Amino acid sequence: MGEDAVMSEQKQSGTAGSVRDTVWVLGVGSQAGVMLAAPVLLGLLAGYFLDKLLGTLPLFTLVFVLIGMIGGPIIVYRMVTRAVKSHLEQGKDDDANQV
């Protein structure tokens, strides 16, 4: 096998790895966006429903939206750290299998 063929094979595997990493980052980013917005929206809906039911508009709406605004970033942080840790461990396993 010539040097050109070996270099071409290395470039292709590097490109495939970077595309895979890019897709992974986009997936985690999309998931993080949804996980950030969902608690706020759920808090808004639940608070509004309780306020309508109890006649206390806007008390529970504000409380639950604030809880969602605090909880959303915490959920995203935990999700992203778990995903990164898993991705890095998977990368180490891939590197070990190539050797």
Secondary structure by P-SEA (a helix, b strand, c coil): ccaaaaaaaaaaaaaaaaaaaaaaaaaaaaaaaaaaaaaaaaaaaaaaaaaaaacccaaaaaaaaaaaaaaaaaaaaaaaaaaaaaaaaaaaaaaaaac
